[in-house]
């Protein structure tokens, strides 16, 4: 059974469901009605039907481009190509200082953009590794542990202290809940949340 301090949430985020702005404005009873769920959770049969309909609760595996390909992209986009042409024209016009200055700008911009994109790719990989593999849900009135990929819209997630949230969810009940958003926002202090 769920301890009294554990918050509960109903999974959301499918195209057929209402927008997030709408979801936060409704009470729990209406939320359960919209998702055709209940405080007892979905039935196992209904969860399997929804899993077939919506697919697994997974992000696509991040596959960062090779660093050389990423660097090539930084020196071959439209603006960079225009700057290459401007540098060539400057050399043809007998203005080598201007040509070298333009080439330096292209190089500095390419290195800076490459570094930013490379780091962004690494952050996406790190976020993907932090996703939970196993979650607790209430189905058929019983708390169950299952793969995070099997969470479906309308599932009642049960989150205990230290757990990671496995899906976009609306909080329907909580006692003294604080969430760590540092990996998403950089916020250093846990943020208090209420249903």
Backbone as JSON Lines, residues from 0, in Angstrom:
{"i":0,"aa":"X","n":[0.83,-1.19,0.0],"ca":[0.0,0.0,0.0],"c":[0.87,1.24,0.0]}
{"i":1,"aa":"X","n":[0.31,2.34,-0.42],"ca":[1.02,3.6,-0.53],"c":[1.11,4.27,0.84]}
{"i":2,"aa":"X","n":[2.35,4.63,1.29],"ca":[2.46,5.37,2.55],"c":[1.77,6.72,2.44]}
{"i":3,"aa":"X","n":[1.36,7.26,3.55],"ca":[0.59,8.51,3.54],"c":[1.39,9.7,3.03]}
{"i":4,"aa":"X","n":[2.72,9.63,3.06],"ca":[3.51,10.78,2.62],"c":[3.81,10.75,1.12]}
{"i":5,"aa":"X","n":[3.44,9.69,0.42],"ca":[3.8,9.56,-0.99],"c":[2.83,10.35,-1.86]}
{"i":6,"aa":"X","n":[3.34,11.22,-2.75],"ca":[2.48,11.93,-3.67],"c":[2.02,11.0,-4.79]}
{"i":7,"aa":"X","n":[0.92,11.36,-5.4],"ca":[0.39,10.59,-6.51],"c":[0.21,11.51,-7.7]}
{"i":8,"aa":"X","n":[0.31,10.97,-8.91],"ca":[0.08,11.77,-10.1],"c":[-0.54,10.93,-11.18]}
{"i":9,"aa":"X","n":[-1.23,11.55,-12.11],"ca":[-1.8,10.84,-13.25],"c":[-1.01,11.22,-14.48]}
{"i":10,"aa":"X","n":[-0.52,10.23,-15.21],"ca":[0.3,10.49,-16.39],"c":[-0.51,11.25,-17.42]}
{"i":11,"aa":"X","n":[0.14,12.15,-18.11],"ca":[-0.5,12.97,-19.12],"c":[0.41,13.09,-20.33]}
{"i":12,"aa":"X","n":[0.03,13.95,-21.26],"ca":[0.93,14.31,-22.32],"c":[0.7,13.64,-23.66]}
{"i":13,"aa":"X","n":[-0.47,13.12,-23.95],"ca":[-0.71,12.53,-25.25],"c":[-1.45,13.51,-26.12]}
{"i":14,"aa":"X","n":[-1.35,13.37,-27.43],"ca":[-2.01,14.32,-28.32],"c":[-3.52,14.38,-28.11]}
{"i":15,"aa":"X","n":[-4.14,13.29,-27.71],"ca":[-5.6,13.27,-27.56],"c":[-6.06,13.92,-26.27]}
{"i":16,"aa":"X","n":[-5.15,14.23,-25.38],"ca":[-5.51,14.77,-24.07],"c":[-5.47,16.3,-24.09]}
{"i":17,"aa":"X","n":[-6.11,16.95,-23.12],"ca":[-6.15,18.41,-23.06],"c":[-4.76,19.0,-22.83]}
{"i":18,"aa":"X","n":[-4.63,20.27,-23.14],"ca":[-3.36,20.98,-22.97],"c":[-3.01,21.09,-21.48]}
{"i":19,"aa":"X","n":[-1.72,21.28,-21.2],"ca":[-1.23,21.34,-19.83],"c":[-1.89,22.46,-19.04]}
{"i":20,"aa":"X","n":[-2.16,23.6,-19.71],"ca":[-2.78,24.72,-19.02],"c":[-4.16,24.32,-18.49]}
{"i":21,"aa":"X","n":[-4.88,23.51,-19.28],"ca":[-6.2,23.04,-18.86],"c":[-6.1,22.06,-17.71]}
{"i":22,"aa":"X","n":[-5.13,21.16,-17.76],"ca":[-5.0,20.09,-16.78],"c":[-4.74,20.64,-15.38]}
{"i":23,"aa":"X","n":[-3.94,21.67,-15.25],"ca":[-3.64,22.17,-13.91],"c":[-4.81,22.89,-13.27]}
{"i":24,"aa":"X","n":[-5.8,23.28,-14.09],"ca":[-6.94,24.04,-13.57],"c":[-8.1,23.17,-13.1]}
{"i":25,"aa":"X","n":[-8.06,21.87,-13.34],"ca":[-9.19,21.02,-12.97],"c":[-8.92,20.28,-11.68]}
{"i":26,"aa":"X","n":[-9.99,19.92,-10.97],"ca":[-9.8,19.15,-9.74],"c":[-9.54,17.68,-10.06]}
{"i":27,"aa":"X","n":[-9.16,16.92,-9.05],"ca":[-8.76,15.52,-9.25],"c":[-9.9,14.68,-9.83]}
{"i":28,"aa":"X","n":[-11.13,14.89,-9.36],"ca":[-12.26,14.09,-9.86],"c":[-12.45,14.29,-11.36]}
{"i":29,"aa":"X","n":[-12.39,15.54,-11.81],"ca":[-12.55,15.82,-13.24],"c":[-11.36,15.27,-14.03]}
{"i":30,"aa":"X","n":[-10.18,15.35,-13.45],"ca":[-8.98,14.82,-14.1],"c":[-9.13,13.31,-14.33]}
{"i":31,"aa":"X","n":[-9.57,12.59,-13.29],"ca":[-9.78,11.15,-13.45],"c":[-10.82,10.87,-14.53]}
{"i":32,"aa":"X","n":[-11.89,11.69,-14.57],"ca":[-12.93,11.5,-15.58],"c":[-12.37,11.72,-16.98]}
{"i":33,"aa":"X","n":[-11.57,12.76,-17.17],"ca":[-11.0,13.05,-18.49],"c":[-10.09,11.94,-18.98]}
{"i":34,"aa":"X","n":[-9.33,11.35,-18.06],"ca":[-8.39,10.29,-18.44],"c":[-9.0,8.9,-18.28]}
{"i":35,"aa":"X","n":[-10.3,8.85,-17.97],"ca":[-10.99,7.58,-17.78],"c":[-10.2,6.68,-16.85]}
{"i":36,"aa":"X","n":[-9.82,7.26,-15.7],"ca":[-9.05,6.55,-14.67],"c":[-9.78,6.74,-13.35]}
{"i":37,"aa":"X","n":[-9.14,6.34,-12.25],"ca":[-9.74,6.5,-10.93],"c":[-8.63,6.49,-9.88]}
{"i":38,"aa":"X","n":[-8.96,6.8,-8.62],"ca":[-7.95,6.71,-7.56],"c":[-7.4,5.3,-7.39]}
{"i":39,"aa":"X","n":[-8.08,4.31,-7.92],"ca":[-7.59,2.92,-7.87],"c":[-6.67,2.61,-9.05]}
{"i":40,"aa":"X","n":[-6.51,3.58,-9.96],"ca":[-5.66,3.38,-11.13],"c":[-6.42,2.72,-12.26]}
{"i":41,"aa":"X","n":[-5.71,2.44,-13.33],"ca":[-6.29,1.75,-14.48],"c":[-6.37,0.25,-14.21]}
{"i":42,"aa":"X","n":[-7.17,-0.42,-14.98],"ca":[-7.14,-1.89,-14.92],"c":[-5.95,-2.34,-15.78]}
{"i":43,"aa":"X","n":[-5.45,-3.51,-15.5],"ca":[-4.33,-4.03,-16.28],"c":[-4.68,-4.16,-17.75]}
{"i":44,"aa":"X","n":[-5.92,-4.56,-18.03],"ca":[-6.38,-4.72,-19.4],"c":[-6.41,-3.38,-20.13]}
{"i":45,"aa":"X","n":[-6.95,-2.35,-19.47],"ca":[-7.0,-1.02,-20.07],"c":[-5.6,-0.46,-20.29]}
{"i":46,"aa":"X","n":[-4.7,-0.69,-19.34],"ca":[-3.31,-0.22,-19.49],"c":[-2.66,-0.86,-20.71]}
{"i":47,"aa":"X","n":[-2.89,-2.14,-20.94],"ca":[-2.32,-2.81,-22.12],"c":[-2.91,-2.25,-23.41]}
{"i":48,"aa":"X","n":[-4.2,-1.94,-23.39],"ca":[-4.85,-1.34,-24.56],"c":[-4.2,0.02,-24.86]}
{"i":49,"aa":"X","n":[-3.99,0.83,-23.81],"ca":[-3.4,2.15,-24.02],"c":[-1.94,2.05,-24.44]}
{"i":50,"aa":"X","n":[-1.24,1.07,-23.95],"ca":[0.16,0.88,-24.36],"c":[0.23,0.57,-25.85]}
{"i":51,"aa":"X","n":[-0.68,-0.26,-26.34],"ca":[-0.73,-0.57,-27.78],"c":[-1.11,0.69,-28.57]}
{"i":52,"aa":"X","n":[-2.03,1.49,-28.03],"ca":[-2.5,2.67,-28.76],"c":[-1.46,3.79,-28.79]}
{"i":53,"aa":"X","n":[-0.86,4.12,-27.63],"ca":[0.04,5.27,-27.54],"c":[1.52,4.9,-27.68]}
{"i":54,"aa":"X","n":[1.85,3.63,-27.53],"ca":[3.24,3.22,-27.62],"c":[3.94,3.37,-26.27]}
{"i":55,"aa":"X","n":[5.2,2.93,-26.22],"ca":[5.94,2.97,-24.96],"c":[6.28,4.4,-24.52]}
{"i":56,"aa":"X","n":[6.43,4.57,-23.23],"ca":[6.8,5.84,-22.61],"c":[8.33,5.94,-22.65]}
{"i":57,"aa":"X","n":[8.87,6.25,-23.84],"ca":[10.32,6.31,-24.01],"c":[10.69,7.51,-24.85]}
{"i":58,"aa":"X","n":[11.85,8.07,-24.55],"ca":[12.43,9.07,-25.42],"c":[13.3,8.35,-26.43]}
{"i":59,"aa":"X","n":[13.4,8.88,-27.64],"ca":[14.31,8.25,-28.59],"c":[15.74,8.31,-28.04]}
{"i":60,"aa":"X","n":[16.49,7.27,-28.27],"ca":[17.88,7.24,-27.79],"c":[18.68,8.35,-28.44]}
{"i":61,"aa":"X","n":[19.37,9.14,-27.63],"ca":[20.16,10.23,-28.22],"c":[21.34,9.65,-29.0]}
{"i":62,"aa":"X","n":[21.51,10.14,-30.19],"ca":[22.63,9.7,-31.01],"c":[23.34,10.95,-31.51]}
{"i":63,"aa":"X","n":[24.31,11.43,-30.75],"ca":[24.97,12.68,-31.16],"c":[25.77,12.47,-32.42]}
{"i":64,"aa":"X","n":[25.85,13.5,-33.26],"ca":[26.66,13.38,-34.47],"c":[28.14,13.28,-34.12]}
{"i":65,"aa":"X","n":[28.89,12.74,-35.03],"ca":[30.34,12.65,-34.85],"c":[30.9,14.07,-34.75]}
{"i":66,"aa":"X","n":[31.89,14.3,-33.88],"ca":[32.42,15.66,-33.72],"c":[32.9,16.31,-35.02]}
{"i":67,"aa":"X","n":[33.51,15.55,-35.93],"ca":[33.96,16.14,-37.2],"c":[32.77,16.58,-38.06]}
{"i":68,"aa":"X","n":[31.71,15.79,-38.03],"ca":[30.51,16.17,-38.77],"c":[29.89,17.43,-38.18]}
{"i":69,"aa":"X","n":[29.89,17.52,-36.86],"ca":[29.37,18.69,-36.17],"c":[30.2,19.93,-36.52]}
{"i":70,"aa":"X","n":[31.52,19.79,-36.54],"ca":[32.41,20.9,-36.89],"c":[32.2,21.31,-38.34]}
{"i":71,"aa":"X","n":[32.06,20.34,-39.24],"ca":[31.81,20.65,-40.65],"c":[30.52,21.44,-40.82]}
{"i":72,"aa":"X","n":[29.49,21.07,-40.05],"ca":[28.21,21.79,-40.13],"c":[28.37,23.25,-39.73]}
{"i":73,"aa":"X","n":[29.32,23.54,-38.84],"ca":[29.5,24.92,-38.38],"c":[30.19,25.8,-39.41]}
{"i":74,"aa":"X","n":[30.94,25.19,-40.33],"ca":[31.64,25.99,-41.35],"c":[30.99,25.89,-42.71]}
{"i":75,"aa":"X","n":[29.84,25.18,-42.81],"ca":[29.22,25.02,-44.12],"c":[27.76,25.48,-44.18]}
{"i":76,"aa":"X","n":[27.27,26.14,-43.14],"ca":[25.89,26.65,-43.22],"c":[25.88,27.91,-44.09]}
{"i":77,"aa":"X","n":[24.7,28.4,-44.42],"ca":[24.55,29.48,-45.4],"c":[25.36,30.73,-45.05]}
{"i":78,"aa":"X","n":[25.28,31.2,-43.82],"ca":[26.02,32.41,-43.45],"c":[27.52,32.18,-43.54]}
{"i":79,"aa":"X","n":[27.98,31.01,-43.1],"ca":[29.42,30.71,-43.19],"c":[29.87,30.69,-44.64]}
{"i":80,"aa":"X","n":[29.06,30.12,-45.53],"ca":[29.41,30.08,-46.95],"c":[29.49,31.49,-47.54]}
{"i":81,"aa":"X","n":[28.59,32.37,-47.12],"ca":[28.65,33.77,-47.57],"c":[29.93,34.45,-47.08]}
{"i":82,"aa":"X","n":[30.32,34.14,-45.84],"ca":[31.55,34.72,-45.31],"c":[32.78,34.17,-46.02]}
{"i":83,"aa":"X","n":[32.76,32.87,-46.38],"ca":[33.86,32.31,-47.16],"c":[33.98,33.06,-48.5]}
{"i":84,"aa":"X","n":[32.83,33.3,-49.14],"ca":[32.83,34.02,-50.42],"c":[33.34,35.45,-50.23]}
{"i":85,"aa":"X","n":[32.94,36.1,-49.14],"ca":[33.41,37.47,-48.86],"c":[34.92,37.49,-48.65]}
{"i":86,"aa":"X","n":[35.45,36.48,-47.96],"ca":[36.9,36.4,-47.74],"c":[37.62,36.22,-49.08]}
{"i":87,"aa":"X","n":[37.09,35.36,-49.94],"ca":[37.7,35.13,-51.26],"c":[37.69,36.42,-52.08]}
{"i":88,"aa":"X","n":[36.58,37.14,-52.05],"ca":[36.49,38.41,-52.78],"c":[37.47,39.44,-52.21]}
{"i":89,"aa":"X","n":[37.64,39.45,-50.9],"ca":[38.58,40.39,-50.28],"c":[40.01,40.09,-50.74]}
{"i":90,"aa":"X","n":[40.38,38.81,-50.83],"ca":[41.72,38.46,-51.31],"c":[41.89,38.84,-52.78]}
{"i":91,"aa":"X","n":[40.83,38.61,-53.6],"ca":[40.89,38.97,-55.02],"c":[40.97,40.48,-55.22]}
{"i":92,"aa":"X","n":[40.37,41.24,-54.31],"ca":[40.37,42.7,-54.43],"c":[41.65,43.31,-53.87]}
{"i":93,"aa":"X","n":[42.56,42.46,-53.39],"ca":[43.82,42.97,-52.86],"c":[43.7,43.49,-51.44]}
{"i":94,"aa":"X","n":[42.78,42.99,-50.68],"ca":[42.59,43.38,-49.28],"c":[42.82,42.16,-48.38]}
{"i":95,"aa":"X","n":[44.09,41.7,-48.28],"ca":[44.34,40.47,-47.52],"c":[44.01,40.59,-46.03]}
{"i":96,"aa":"X","n":[44.17,41.78,-45.43],"ca":[43.85,41.93,-44.01],"c":[42.36,41.67,-43.76]}
{"i":97,"aa":"X","n":[41.53,42.2,-44.66],"ca":[40.09,41.98,-44.53],"c":[39.76,40.5,-44.74]}
{"i":98,"aa":"X","n":[40.39,39.88,-45.71],"ca":[40.15,38.46,-45.97],"c":[40.52,37.61,-44.77]}
{"i":99,"aa":"X","n":[41.69,37.88,-44.16],"ca":[42.1,37.12,-42.97],"c":[41.19,37.39,-41.78]}
{"i":100,"aa":"X","n":[40.73,38.62,-41.66],"ca":[39.8,38.95,-40.56],"c":[38.49,38.17,-40.7]}
{"i":101,"aa":"X","n":[37.99,38.11,-41.94],"ca":[36.74,37.37,-42.16],"c":[36.94,35.89,-41.88]}
{"i":102,"aa":"X","n":[38.06,35.32,-42.33],"ca":[38.35,33.91,-42.06],"c":[38.49,33.64,-40.56]}
{"i":103,"aa":"X","n":[39.09,34.6,-39.83],"ca":[39.21,34.45,-38.37],"c":[37.84,34.44,-37.72]}
{"i":104,"aa":"X","n":[36.94,35.29,-38.21],"ca":[35.58,35.33,-37.66],"c":[34.86,34.01,-37.92]}
{"i":105,"aa":"X","n":[35.01,33.48,-39.14],"ca":[34.38,32.19,-39.45],"c":[34.93,31.1,-38.53]}
{"i":106,"aa":"X","n":[36.25,31.08,-38.33],"ca":[36.87,30.06,-37.49],"c":[36.46,30.17,-36.03]}
{"i":107,"aa":"X","n":[36.48,31.38,-35.49],"ca":[36.1,31.58,-34.08],"c":[34.64,31.21,-33.87]}
{"i":108,"aa":"X","n":[33.77,31.65,-34.78],"ca":[32.35,31.33,-34.68],"c":[32.14,29.82,-34.77]}
{"i":109,"aa":"X","n":[32.85,29.14,-35.66],"ca":[32.69,27.69,-35.82],"c":[33.12,26.97,-34.55]}
{"i":110,"aa":"X","n":[34.24,27.36,-33.97],"ca":[34.7,26.7,-32.76],"c":[33.75,26.93,-31.59]}
{"i":111,"aa":"X","n":[33.28,28.16,-31.44],"ca":[32.35,28.48,-30.36],"c":[31.05,27.7,-30.51]}
{"i":112,"aa":"X","n":[30.47,27.7,-31.74],"ca":[29.21,26.99,-31.98],"c":[29.4,25.48,-31.82]}
{"i":113,"aa":"X","n":[30.54,24.96,-32.29],"ca":[30.83,23.54,-32.13],"c":[30.84,23.16,-30.65]}
{"i":114,"aa":"X","n":[31.53,23.96,-29.84],"ca":[31.63,23.66,-28.42],"c":[30.26,23.67,-27.75]}
{"i":115,"aa":"X","n":[29.42,24.66,-28.08],"ca":[28.08,24.73,-27.51],"c":[27.24,23.51,-27.9]}
{"i":116,"aa":"X","n":[27.25,23.14,-29.15],"ca":[26.44,22.0,-29.61],"c":[26.97,20.69,-29.05]}
{"i":117,"aa":"X","n":[28.27,20.57,-28.93],"ca":[28.88,19.36,-28.39],"c":[28.45,19.19,-26.92]}
{"i":118,"aa":"X","n":[28.53,20.27,-26.15],"ca":[28.12,20.21,-24.74],"c":[26.62,19.95,-24.61]}
{"i":119,"aa":"X","n":[25.81,20.55,-25.48],"ca":[24.35,20.31,-25.44],"c":[24.06,18.84,-25.7]}
{"i":120,"aa":"X","n":[24.76,18.23,-26.63],"ca":[24.58,16.81,-26.9],"c":[24.93,15.95,-25.69]}
{"i":121,"aa":"X","n":[26.0,16.32,-25.0],"ca":[26.4,15.59,-23.79],"c":[25.36,15.74,-22.68]}
{"i":122,"aa":"X","n":[24.76,16.93,-22.56],"ca":[23.72,17.13,-21.54],"c":[22.48,16.29,-21.83]}
{"i":123,"aa":"X","n":[22.12,16.18,-23.1],"ca":[20.97,15.35,-23.47],"c":[21.25,13.9,-23.12]}
{"i":124,"aa":"X","n":[22.48,13.43,-23.39],"ca":[22.85,12.06,-23.03],"c":[22.76,11.85,-21.51]}
{"i":125,"aa":"X","n":[23.26,12.83,-20.75],"ca":[23.22,12.72,-19.28],"c":[21.78,12.68,-18.78]}
{"i":126,"aa":"X","n":[20.92,13.5,-19.35],"ca":[19.51,13.51,-18.96],"c":[18.86,12.17,-19.28]}
{"i":127,"aa":"X","n":[19.19,11.62,-20.42],"ca":[18.63,10.32,-20.81],"c":[19.06,9.22,-19.84]}
{"i":128,"aa":"X","n":[20.3,9.27,-19.37],"ca":[20.79,8.26,-18.42],"c":[20.12,8.4,-17.06]}
{"i":129,"aa":"X","n":[19.65,9.6,-16.72],"ca":[19.02,9.82,-15.41],"c":[17.55,9.41,-15.36]}
{"i":130,"aa":"X","n":[16.97,9.06,-16.5],"ca":[15.57,8.66,-16.5],"c":[15.41,7.36,-15.72]}
{"i":131,"aa":"X","n":[14.32,7.25,-14.96],"ca":[14.13,6.02,-14.18],"c":[13.82,4.83,-15.09]}
{"i":132,"aa":"X","n":[14.23,3.66,-14.66],"ca":[13.97,2.43,-15.4],"c":[12.73,1.71,-14.87]}
{"i":133,"aa":"X","n":[12.48,1.84,-13.56],"ca":[11.36,1.16,-12.9],"c":[10.55,2.2,-12.13]}
{"i":134,"aa":"X","n":[9.23,2.07,-12.18],"ca":[8.35,3.02,-11.48],"c":[7.28,2.25,-10.71]}
{"i":135,"aa":"X","n":[6.61,2.97,-9.83],"ca":[5.47,2.41,-9.1],"c":[4.2,3.04,-9.66]}
{"i":136,"aa":"X","n":[3.22,2.22,-9.95],"ca":[1.91,2.7,-10.38],"c":[0.84,1.94,-9.61]}
{"i":137,"aa":"X","n":[-0.34,2.5,-9.57],"ca":[-1.47,1.79,-8.98],"c":[-2.34,1.32,-10.14]}
{"i":138,"aa":"X","n":[-2.45,0.0,-10.24],"ca":[-3.31,-0.6,-11.25],"c":[-4.18,-1.65,-10.56]}
{"i":139,"aa":"X","n":[-5.42,-1.69,-10.93],"ca":[-6.38,-2.61,-10.32],"c":[-6.4,-2.43,-8.8]}
{"i":140,"aa":"X","n":[-6.14,-1.2,-8.33],"ca":[-6.17,-0.91,-6.9],"c":[-4.95,-1.38,-6.13]}
{"i":141,"aa":"X","n":[-3.93,-1.89,-6.82],"ca":[-2.75,-2.44,-6.15],"c":[-1.5,-1.7,-6.65]}
{"i":142,"aa":"X","n":[-0.61,-1.35,-5.73],"ca":[0.65,-0.73,-6.13],"c":[1.53,-1.78,-6.79]}
{"i":143,"aa":"X","n":[2.01,-1.45,-7.97],"ca":[2.84,-2.38,-8.74],"c":[4.1,-1.68,-9.21]}
{"i":144,"aa":"X","n":[5.16,-2.46,-9.37],"ca":[6.39,-1.95,-9.96],"c":[6.46,-2.47,-11.39]}
{"i":145,"aa":"X","n":[6.77,-1.56,-12.32],"ca":[6.9,-1.97,-13.71],"c":[7.9,-1.08,-14.42]}
{"i":146,"aa":"X","n":[8.25,-1.45,-15.64],"ca":[9.2,-0.66,-16.42],"c":[8.6,0.71,-16.7]}
{"i":147,"aa":"X","n":[9.45,1.74,-16.67],"ca":[8.98,3.09,-16.95],"c":[8.39,3.19,-18.35]}
{"i":148,"aa":"X","n":[8.86,2.38,-19.26],"ca":[8.35,2.42,-20.64],"c":[6.91,1.92,-20.74]}
{"i":149,"aa":"X","n":[6.4,1.27,-19.69],"ca":[5.03,0.74,-19.71],"c":[4.0,1.7,-19.11]}
{"i":150,"aa":"X","n":[4.44,2.89,-18.67],"ca":[3.5,3.89,-18.14],"c":[2.67,4.43,-19.29]}
{"i":151,"aa":"X","n":[1.36,4.56,-19.06],"ca":[0.45,5.04,-20.1],"c":[-0.36,6.23,-19.58]}
{"i":152,"aa":"X","n":[-0.98,7.01,-20.48],"ca":[-1.84,8.1,-20.03],"c":[-2.96,7.56,-19.15]}
{"i":153,"aa":"X","n":[-3.17,8.2,-17.99],"ca":[-4.19,7.77,-17.06],"c":[-3.66,6.92,-15.92]}
{"i":154,"aa":"X","n":[-2.4,6.47,-16.03],"ca":[-1.79,5.71,-14.93],"c":[-1.64,6.61,-13.72]}
{"i":155,"aa":"X","n":[-1.78,6.02,-12.56],"ca":[-1.58,6.73,-11.31],"c":[-0.18,6.4,-10.82]}
{"i":156,"aa":"X","n":[0.73,7.35,-10.98],"ca":[2.11,7.16,-10.53],"c":[2.19,7.35,-9.03]}
{"i":157,"aa":"X","n":[2.98,6.53,-8.38],"ca":[3.21,6.69,-6.95],"c":[4.69,7.0,-6.78]}
{"i":158,"aa":"X","n":[4.96,8.15,-6.2],"ca":[6.34,8.63,-6.1],"c":[6.72,8.72,-4.63]}
{"i":159,"aa":"X","n":[7.8,8.06,-4.26],"ca":[8.32,8.11,-2.89],"c":[9.55,9.01,-2.85]}
{"i":160,"aa":"X","n":[9.99,9.34,-1.68],"ca":[11.16,10.18,-1.49],"c":[12.35,9.6,-2.27]}
{"i":161,"aa":"X","n":[13.0,10.45,-3.07],"ca":[14.17,10.05,-3.83],"c":[13.87,9.49,-5.21]}
{"i":162,"aa":"X","n":[12.6,9.25,-5.52],"ca":[12.23,8.72,-6.84],"c":[12.36,9.8,-7.91]}
{"i":163,"aa":"X","n":[12.55,9.36,-9.14],"ca":[12.51,10.24,-10.29],"c":[11.17,10.04,-10.98]}
{"i":164,"aa":"X","n":[10.6,11.11,-11.49],"ca":[9.3,11.03,-12.14],"c":[9.5,10.53,-13.57]}
{"i":165,"aa":"X","n":[8.74,9.51,-13.96],"ca":[8.97,8.81,-15.23],"c":[8.15,9.34,-16.4]}
{"i":166,"aa":"X","n":[7.27,10.29,-16.17],"ca":[6.42,10.78,-17.25],"c":[5.91,12.17,-16.89]}
{"i":167,"aa":"X","n":[5.41,12.86,-17.89],"ca":[4.73,14.12,-17.66],"c":[3.52,13.79,-16.8]}
{"i":168,"aa":"X","n":[3.35,14.46,-15.69],"ca":[2.27,14.06,-14.78],"c":[1.64,15.26,-14.12]}
{"i":169,"aa":"X","n":[0.4,15.1,-13.72],"ca":[-0.33,16.1,-12.94],"c":[-0.41,15.58,-11.52]}
{"i":170,"aa":"X","n":[-0.02,16.38,-10.57],"ca":[-0.03,16.01,-9.17],"c":[-1.47,16.06,-8.64]}
{"i":171,"aa":"X","n":[-1.96,14.93,-8.09],"ca":[-3.32,14.91,-7.55],"c":[-3.34,14.79,-6.03]}
{"i":172,"aa":"X","n":[-2.19,14.55,-5.43],"ca":[-2.11,14.49,-3.98],"c":[-0.67,14.44,-3.53]}
{"i":173,"aa":"X","n":[-0.36,15.15,-2.44],"ca":[1.01,15.16,-1.93],"c":[1.03,15.69,-0.52]}
{"i":174,"aa":"X","n":[2.03,15.26,0.23],"ca":[2.27,15.79,1.57],"c":[3.73,16.21,1.63]}
{"i":175,"aa":"X","n":[3.98,17.5,1.86],"ca":[5.32,18.05,1.99],"c":[6.23,17.61,0.84]}
{"i":176,"aa":"X","n":[5.79,17.9,-0.39],"ca":[6.54,17.49,-1.58],"c":[7.47,18.61,-2.04]}
{"i":177,"aa":"X","n":[8.72,18.26,-2.22],"ca":[9.71,19.18,-2.79],"c":[10.4,18.46,-3.94]}
{"i":178,"aa":"X","n":[10.52,19.16,-5.07],"ca":[11.1,18.55,-6.26],"c":[12.42,19.23,-6.62]}
{"i":179,"aa":"X","n":[13.36,18.42,-7.06],"ca":[14.68,18.91,-7.5],"c":[14.63,19.12,-9.0]}
{"i":180,"aa":"X","n":[14.62,20.38,-9.43],"ca":[14.59,20.72,-10.85],"c":[15.98,21.09,-11.37]}
{"i":181,"aa":"X","n":[17.03,20.84,-10.59],"ca":[18.35,21.35,-10.94],"c":[18.83,20.88,-12.31]}
{"i":182,"aa":"X","n":[18.54,19.65,-12.7],"ca":[19.02,19.18,-14.0],"c":[18.32,19.87,-15.16]}
{"i":183,"aa":"X","n":[17.1,20.38,-14.93],"ca":[16.35,21.07,-15.99],"c":[16.54,22.57,-15.97]}
{"i":184,"aa":"X","n":[16.55,23.16,-14.78],"ca":[16.56,24.62,-14.68],"c":[17.81,25.2,-14.04]}
{"i":185,"aa":"X","n":[18.59,24.36,-13.38],"ca":[19.76,24.87,-12.67],"c":[19.41,25.39,-11.29]}
{"i":186,"aa":"X","n":[18.13,25.35,-10.92],"ca":[17.68,25.81,-9.6],"c":[18.35,24.95,-8.53]}
{"i":187,"aa":"X","n":[19.04,25.59,-7.6],"ca":[19.83,24.82,-6.62],"c":[19.02,24.31,-5.46]}
{"i":188,"aa":"X","n":[17.89,24.93,-5.16],"ca":[17.07,24.51,-4.03],"c":[15.85,23.72,-4.5]}
{"i":189,"aa":"X","n":[15.43,22.7,-3.78],"ca":[14.2,21.98,-4.14],"c":[13.0,22.94,-4.1]}
{"i":190,"aa":"X","n":[12.06,22.71,-5.0],"ca":[10.88,23.58,-5.13],"c":[9.68,22.86,-4.54]}
{"i":191,"aa":"X","n":[8.92,23.55,-3.68],"ca":[7.73,22.94,-3.09],"c":[6.61,22.89,-4.09]}
{"i":192,"aa":"X","n":[5.89,21.77,-4.13],"ca":[4.76,21.59,-5.05],"c":[3.55,21.11,-4.27]}
{"i":193,"aa":"X","n":[2.38,21.56,-4.72],"ca":[1.1,21.16,-4.12],"c":[0.18,20.67,-5.22]}
{"i":194,"aa":"X","n":[-0.76,19.83,-4.84],"ca":[-1.72,19.31,-5.82],"c":[-2.58,20.45,-6.35]}
